[in-house]
Amino acid sequence: MSTSPERPTVIVTGASSGIGRELARAFALDGAEVHAVSRPEGRGAEVARATSAEVGRAGAVTHHPADLASLAATREVARRLARDLPRVDALMLNAGAYLARFRATEEGFERTFALNHLSPFLLTHHLTGALGASAAPRIVVTSSGAHAMAGTIDLERAASGERYGAWRAYAWSKAANVLFAREAARRAPHPRLRAYAYHPGFVASRFGAGGGVSQAAFRFAQRLFGRTSVQGADTGHWLATESPAPEPNGGYFQDRGAKRPAAPGRNLAAAAELWRRSEAWVALEPELRWPRPEEPGAAAGAAS
Ligand SMILES: NC(=O)c1ccc[n+]([C@@H]2O[C@H](COP(=O)([O-])OP(=O)(O)OC[C@H]3O[C@@H](n4cnc5c(N)ncnc54)[C@H](OP(=O)(O)O)[C@@H]3O)[C@@H](O)[C@H]2O)c1
């Protein structure tokens, strides 16, 4: 695998369905080389082939199988991508799920938190060098308006899943996405790096297909009120491609506009604490650590 110098290189996680599939398609239509990550047992390979055929370019989308709820699998695919891609222009951290019932990952973390927050955190650190090779690197995380329901995030409970509540776990993970983008912009080791979180709207995707009693009603509401995945992907694609880069760096967006996040997404102390703890939870390799904003090397560009 090698990147073409003239084509933008984009990584999209969770590109086998819904919003991620449409993100991959939009970038492929732009002429980008798209690297899609989703689970080995899913439809990722088939969808990558179908999207490449649709845009009329063999290999426009390449599928990389990995269960991103596993930190070991995330690390493995991240190392492979970092080794093979000399440059990454946009890192679209989109894979995510709502899980009706508690499940622990192989590393012992609550699965929603591992998939929706810890995996993108780890992936980002491994791809920092490749992002630094881009003239306009962007990190875009698909968060959710559900972050407003997070209240105060209990980080220990979020990570362990103790006294699990599915919506609370999901809201905490999506607030973590907003805080991650803020702190990434503050710590960015490359001055050109932009980091954003966005709400795609209520989208009629496969989201929520994981079961649970209330799921029938949820899916009915999706059919009645949901927007399409194409509409859901629009702001993410815009954040990754718009020039000049949307402001504020580190901000939260919806429908191509900056939006003030709800209180759980504005807590700067929580953002710094989440970052610090996440470094320990993912057992981050010391050489991949991003400097704290007050340390030399941080670009200090976040929304205030
Ligand atoms: N739909 C909404 O209304 C809505 C609203 C706000 C935010 N969001 C956010 O939007 C993002 C995309 O969701 P969507 O609506 O497009 O749902 P979706 O259709 O269910 O897509 C989720 C994607 O994530 C991948 N994924 C799930 N678990 C994975 C794992 N363990 N490892 C690797 N990939 C995994 C899935 O691929 P495989 O199953 O093939 O692995 C799929 O490609 C999520 O972060 C979600 O929180 C959605």
The ligand as an SDF file (V2000), in Angstrom:
LIG
                    3D

 48 52  0  0  0  0  0  0  0  0999 V2000
  -27.4180    7.7420   13.8360 N   0  0  0  0  0  0  0  0  0  0  0  0
  -27.5660    8.7830   14.6160 C   0  0  0  0  0  0  0  0  0  0  0  0
  -28.6950    9.3120   14.8030 O   0  0  0  0  0  0  0  0  0  0  0  0
  -26.3690    9.3950   15.2840 C   0  0  0  0  0  0  0  0  0  0  0  0
  -26.5590   10.6010   16.0050 C   0  0  0  0  0  0  0  0  0  0  0  0
  -25.4740   11.1850   16.6270 C   0  0  0  0  0  0  0  0  0  0  0  0
  -24.2170   10.5920   16.5250 C   0  0  0  0  0  0  0  0  0  0  0  0
  -24.0470    9.4190   15.8340 N   0  0  0  0  0  0  0  0  0  0  0  0
  -22.6910    8.8380   15.7630 C   0  0  0  0  0  0  0  0  0  0  0  0
  -22.3800    8.5990   14.4120 O   0  0  0  0  0  0  0  0  0  0  0  0
  -21.3710    7.6020   14.3220 C   0  0  0  0  0  0  0  0  0  0  0  0
  -21.7140    6.6460   13.1950 C   0  0  0  0  0  0  0  0  0  0  0  0
  -22.9340    6.0010   13.5030 O   0  0  0  0  0  0  0  0  0  0  0  0
  -24.0220    5.6170   12.4110 P   0  0  0  0  0  0  0  0  0  0  0  0
  -25.2580    6.3380   12.7640 O   0  0  0  0  0  0  0  0  0  0  0  0
  -23.4950    5.7250   11.0470 O   0  0  0  0  0  0  0  0  0  0  0  0
  -24.2640    4.0620   12.8280 O   0  0  0  0  0  0  0  0  0  0  0  0
  -24.0160    2.6920   12.0660 P   0  0  0  0  0  0  0  0  0  0  0  0
  -24.7430    2.6580   10.7790 O   0  0  0  0  0  0  0  0  0  0  0  0
  -24.3460    1.6530   13.0950 O   0  0  0  0  0  0  0  0  0  0  0  0
  -22.4530    2.6830   11.7700 O   0  0  0  0  0  0  0  0  0  0  0  0
  -21.5190    2.4330   12.7790 C   0  0  0  0  0  0  0  0  0  0  0  0
  -20.1890    2.0910   12.1470 C   0  0  0  0  0  0  0  0  0  0  0  0
  -19.2480    1.8130   13.2040 O   0  0  0  0  0  0  0  0  0  0  0  0
  -18.6430    0.5450   12.9490 C   0  0  0  0  0  0  0  0  0  0  0  0
  -18.3400   -0.1690   14.1780 N   0  0  0  0  0  0  0  0  0  0  0  0
  -19.1990   -0.4870   15.1710 C   0  0  0  0  0  0  0  0  0  0  0  0
  -18.5520   -1.1980   16.1120 N   0  0  0  0  0  0  0  0  0  0  0  0
  -17.2750   -1.3310   15.6930 C   0  0  0  0  0  0  0  0  0  0  0  0
  -16.1210   -1.9710   16.2120 C   0  0  0  0  0  0  0  0  0  0  0  0
  -16.1520   -2.6380   17.3690 N   0  0  0  0  0  0  0  0  0  0  0  0
  -14.9710   -1.8910   15.5090 N   0  0  0  0  0  0  0  0  0  0  0  0
  -14.9180   -1.2480   14.3180 C   0  0  0  0  0  0  0  0  0  0  0  0
  -15.9610   -0.6200   13.7780 N   0  0  0  0  0  0  0  0  0  0  0  0
  -17.1320   -0.6730   14.4470 C   0  0  0  0  0  0  0  0  0  0  0  0
  -19.6870   -0.2310   12.1400 C   0  0  0  0  0  0  0  0  0  0  0  0
  -19.0340   -1.2020   11.3520 O   0  0  0  0  0  0  0  0  0  0  0  0
  -19.1310   -2.7870   11.5700 P   0  0  0  0  0  0  0  0  0  0  0  0
  -20.4200   -3.0630   12.2870 O   0  0  0  0  0  0  0  0  0  0  0  0
  -19.0650   -3.3220   10.1660 O   0  0  0  0  0  0  0  0  0  0  0  0
  -17.9170   -3.1080   12.3630 O   0  0  0  0  0  0  0  0  0  0  0  0
  -20.2500    0.8660   11.2690 C   0  0  0  0  0  0  0  0  0  0  0  0
  -19.4540    1.0400   10.1290 O   0  0  0  0  0  0  0  0  0  0  0  0
  -21.2950    6.9660   15.7180 C   0  0  0  0  0  0  0  0  0  0  0  0
  -20.1450    7.4360   16.3730 O   0  0  0  0  0  0  0  0  0  0  0  0
  -22.5470    7.4860   16.4220 C   0  0  0  0  0  0  0  0  0  0  0  0
  -22.3360    7.6090   17.8200 O   0  0  0  0  0  0  0  0  0  0  0  0
  -25.1180    8.8150   15.2030 C   0  0  0  0  0  0  0  0  0  0  0  0
  1  2  1  0
  2  3  2  0
  2  4  1  0
  4  5  1  0
  4 48  2  0
  5  6  2  0
  6  7  1  0
  7  8  2  0
  8  9  1  0
  8 48  1  0
  9 10  1  0
  9 46  1  0
 10 11  1  0
 11 12  1  0
 11 44  1  0
 12 13  1  0
 13 14  1  0
 14 15  2  0
 14 16  1  0
 14 17  1  0
 17 18  1  0
 18 19  2  0
 18 20  1  0
 18 21  1  0
 21 22  1  0
 22 23  1  0
 23 24  1  0
 23 42  1  0
 24 25  1  0
 25 26  1  0
 25 36  1  0
 26 27  1  0
 26 35  1  0
 27 28  2  0
 28 29  1  0
 29 30  1  0
 29 35  2  0
 30 31  1  0
 30 32  2  0
 32 33  1  0
 33 34  2  0
 34 35  1  0
 36 37  1  0
 36 42  1  0
 37 38  1  0
 38 39  2  0
 38 40  1  0
 38 41  1  0
 42 43  1  0
 44 45  1  0
 44 46  1  0
 46 47  1  0
M  CHG  2   8   1  16  -1
M  END
$$$$
